[in-house]
Amino acid sequence: MNLLYKVLYKLIASHLPESGVKWGGVPIGDFSRRFRRFTYSKWTGKNLPKSVNIEKGVSIADDTLLGERSGIGKNSIISKYVTIGDNVMIGPYLLCYTQNHAFDLMDVPMIDQGFSEAKPIVIGNDVWIGARVIVLPGVTIGDGCIIGAGAVVTKSIPPYSIAGGSPARVIKSRK
């Protein structure tokens, strides 16, 4: 892990304009997209494909696995142990948390109990996740799924399902 590139990503790259932004006809968003991908690649030691897009304001762990032609919407937060497949579209403000607060002991305040064990999140291939979705620890979102905006995904979603709500439930199958 290269600290310089991590600092460049956190302090500069993540704050550059969104991908589609033009200024006086000049596509400055293209530079932003390339610079974010470059600094993240150098910071993590991963050679991200040119087809990957990490938007403005994304906070992402260095162990996140990103597939070909996948994009993460602006201001998303992705914690450690998350795998994102190929051809995944993620809207803005996605929250992926792989840990929760511990709360098992009744005689100890929850604030003093630390965290539960981390459980990985897996997002399959060809998935579309709408804006402001929350994905909780241990969830797998199967290939070909669509997750509606504002959903809270607490349990795994089978492949080719359309899910939404809080908690998210399967609304119908795409097959």
Backbone torsions as a table, in degrees:
resi	resn	phi	psi	omega
1	MET	NA	128.8	-178.6
2	ASN	-101.7	112.4	-174.8
3	LEU	-59.3	-38.2	-179.8
4	LEU	-58.8	-46.4	-178.5
5	TYR	-70.9	-31.4	175.1
6	LYS	-64.0	-43.7	177.8
7	VAL	-64.6	-43.4	177.4
8	LEU	-59.2	-42.6	179.3
9	TYR	-64.4	-51.3	-174.5
10	LYS	-66.6	-40.5	-173.9
11	LEU	-91.1	-26.9	-175.4
12	ILE	-121.4	-61.0	-171.3
13	ALA	-57.9	-42.1	-176.9
14	SER	-70.5	-10.6	-179.3
15	HIS	-105.4	-2.5	179.2
16	LEU	-69.5	161.7	-177.5
17	PRO	-58.4	160.5	178.2
18	GLU	-63.2	164.3	-173.9
19	SER	-58.0	-40.8	-174.0
20	GLY	-86.5	3.8	-173.5
21	VAL	-74.0	135.4	173.7
22	LYS	-119.6	147.8	178.1
23	TRP	-130.5	111.0	-177.0
24	GLY	61.1	34.3	179.9
25	GLY	84.5	-7.9	-180.0
26	VAL	-92.3	125.1	-178.3
27	PRO	-75.8	77.5	-178.3
28	ILE	-69.0	-22.5	177.9
29	GLY	-63.8	-29.7	177.6
30	ASP	-64.0	-42.1	176.2
31	PHE	-62.0	-44.0	-179.3
32	SER	-57.8	-48.0	-179.2
33	ARG	-60.3	-46.7	-179.6
34	ARG	-65.5	-39.9	-178.2
35	PHE	-68.1	-40.4	177.1
36	ARG	-62.3	-46.1	179.7
37	ARG	-62.4	-43.1	-179.7
38	PHE	-62.1	-50.3	-177.0
39	THR	-66.8	-38.6	177.5
40	TYR	-64.1	-42.5	179.2
41	SER	-61.2	-45.3	-179.4
42	LYS	-68.2	-38.8	-180.0
43	TRP	-64.4	-43.5	-174.4
44	THR	-92.8	-15.0	-176.6
45	GLY	79.9	10.6	179.0
46	LYS	-99.7	138.8	177.5
47	ASN	-92.8	90.6	-178.4
48	LEU	-70.2	139.9	175.7
49	PRO	-62.6	150.3	178.6
50	LYS	-61.9	-19.5	-178.0
51	SER	-80.3	-8.0	179.7
52	VAL	-81.0	137.6	178.7
53	ASN	-126.0	120.4	173.3
54	ILE	-111.1	115.6	-174.6
55	GLU	-79.7	174.9	179.7
56	LYS	-56.3	138.2	172.2
57	GLY	78.3	6.9	-178.4
58	VAL	-76.4	129.4	172.3
59	SER	-104.7	119.2	-171.5
60	ILE	-136.9	138.0	179.5
61	ALA	-72.5	153.5	-176.5
62	ASP	-74.0	-12.2	179.3
63	ASP	-99.6	6.2	179.0
64	THR	-64.8	134.9	177.2
65	LEU	-101.6	123.4	-177.5
66	LEU	-115.8	127.3	-180.0
67	GLY	-83.6	171.8	178.7
68	GLU	-58.6	143.1	173.2
69	ARG	55.0	34.6	177.9
70	SER	-108.1	149.3	-178.7
71	GLY	-135.2	142.8	178.9
72	ILE	-113.5	121.6	-177.3
73	GLY	-66.0	160.1	-174.5
74	LYS	-59.1	148.9	175.7
75	ASN	59.6	26.3	176.0
76	SER	-82.0	153.1	176.9
77	ILE	-123.5	120.1	-178.8
78	ILE	-125.1	113.2	-177.3
79	SER	-81.2	-177.2	-177.6
80	LYS	-64.9	159.5	176.7
81	TYR	66.2	41.1	176.7
82	VAL	-115.3	133.2	176.1
83	THR	-117.0	127.7	179.4
84	ILE	-118.3	125.0	-176.1
85	GLY	-74.3	-164.8	179.5
86	ASP	-83.5	151.1	173.8
87	ASN	57.7	40.5	-178.9
88	VAL	-100.3	131.1	176.2
89	MET	-109.0	121.4	-179.5
90	ILE	-120.4	123.8	178.7
91	GLY	-72.4	178.3	-179.2
92	PRO	-69.4	154.2	172.6
93	TYR	66.4	30.2	172.5
94	LEU	-67.7	138.5	173.3
95	LEU	-120.4	117.9	176.3
96	CYS	-116.8	110.1	-179.7
97	TYR	-115.5	127.6	-178.8
98	THR	-103.2	0.5	177.5
99	GLN	-135.5	158.5	177.2
100	ASN	-132.2	169.9	173.9
101	HIS	-73.8	142.9	174.4
102	ALA	-77.5	146.5	-178.6
103	PHE	-150.4	21.8	-174.5
104	ASP	-72.3	-32.1	-173.9
105	LEU	-91.4	119.7	-178.1
106	MET	-77.3	-22.8	-177.3
107	ASP	-92.2	0.7	179.2
108	VAL	-121.3	129.3	178.0
109	PRO	-57.5	140.8	-177.8
110	MET	-55.4	-33.7	-178.6
111	ILE	-63.3	-22.3	-179.0
112	ASP	-97.4	-0.2	-174.4
113	GLN	-91.6	-6.7	178.4
114	GLY	77.5	-147.2	-174.5
115	PHE	-121.0	156.3	174.1
116	SER	-75.2	171.5	176.5
117	GLU	-65.0	139.9	178.6
118	ALA	-70.8	137.2	176.8
119	LYS	-123.5	122.0	-175.2
120	PRO	-61.1	153.1	173.7
121	ILE	-113.0	134.3	177.6
122	VAL	-124.0	124.7	175.3
123	ILE	-111.2	119.5	-174.8
124	GLY	-69.3	-167.4	179.2
125	ASN	-85.2	152.3	174.4
126	ASP	55.7	49.6	-179.0
127	VAL	-110.4	143.4	175.5
128	TRP	-120.5	118.7	179.2
129	ILE	-114.8	121.9	-178.2
130	GLY	-71.7	-179.0	-178.0
131	ALA	-69.1	146.9	173.2
132	ARG	58.5	37.7	176.4
133	VAL	-88.1	143.3	175.3
134	ILE	-115.9	128.2	177.5
135	VAL	-117.3	123.7	-174.8
136	LEU	-95.1	168.4	-173.5
137	PRO	-54.8	140.9	173.2
138	GLY	80.4	5.3	-176.5
139	VAL	-83.9	140.5	170.0
140	THR	-117.6	127.1	174.8
141	ILE	-104.4	114.6	-173.1
142	GLY	-67.0	165.9	177.6
143	ASP	-55.1	143.1	172.5
144	GLY	73.1	12.0	-177.9
145	CYS	-80.1	155.0	170.4
146	ILE	-123.3	125.3	178.8
147	ILE	-113.3	118.0	-176.0
148	GLY	-66.4	152.4	-180.0
149	ALA	-54.7	138.8	176.3
150	GLY	79.7	2.9	-178.6
151	ALA	-69.9	149.7	172.1
152	VAL	-115.8	105.2	-173.7
153	VAL	-90.1	105.5	-177.0
154	THR	-102.1	-18.5	-179.3
155	LYS	-134.4	157.1	-178.6
156	SER	-60.7	146.7	-178.8
157	ILE	-112.3	126.6	-178.8
158	PRO	-65.9	156.0	179.6
159	PRO	-53.9	146.9	175.0
160	TYR	58.5	36.2	177.8
161	SER	-107.2	152.5	169.9
162	ILE	-108.7	121.8	-175.7
163	ALA	-129.1	152.5	177.0
164	GLY	-165.5	171.6	177.2
165	GLY	100.3	-179.8	-179.3
166	SER	-137.4	104.7	-2.1
167	PRO	-71.6	154.8	-177.9
168	ALA	-64.5	139.6	174.9
169	ARG	-135.9	155.6	179.1
170	VAL	-70.9	125.9	179.0
171	ILE	-92.2	-42.7	175.4
172	LYS	-164.4	169.9	178.2
173	SER	-98.8	147.3	176.6
174	ARG	-82.8	-10.3	-177.5
175	LYS	-80.7	NA	NA
